[in-house]
Amino acid sequence: MRLRFAHLLALFAWLLATGSHWYLVQGLGWGRMIATYSRTMPLAEAVRLTFTPDNMCGVCEAVATAKKASDDAGTPSAIPAGAQKIFLALAPAGVVIFAALPAPRWSAEDRLPDACARPAPPVEPPRAA
């Protein structure tokens, strides 16, 4: 449950960061316009009238203004000259690379004897019945 909520939250944040919420608002505005126009005229005429640029409703104008404002704010010319640099205050002093350690070299005395050279396990004494 917690992982699903985290995924939904990340998806919602991504949609807001990419400006997809304006497409949702625009779609709702178009739906409202089609529903309003279709009360007085055929559906095909209502759809044609909805998507002509001359008949923009308040929602369409607000979305167009907001999109233009967000596009203008993201252009490099709107960023001051000093704000274009990224300063890394806590950057590492240098790169440290760890070398692989050499494989240990075992002597013949440290190795286990072969299975056939091992002594037999001790036998338990017989039990009295």
Summary of the structure (lengths in Angstrom):
residues: 129
radius of gyration: 37.0
end to end distance: 62.6
largest distance: 109.1
contacts: 192
relative contact order: 0.06
helix: 53%
strand: 0%
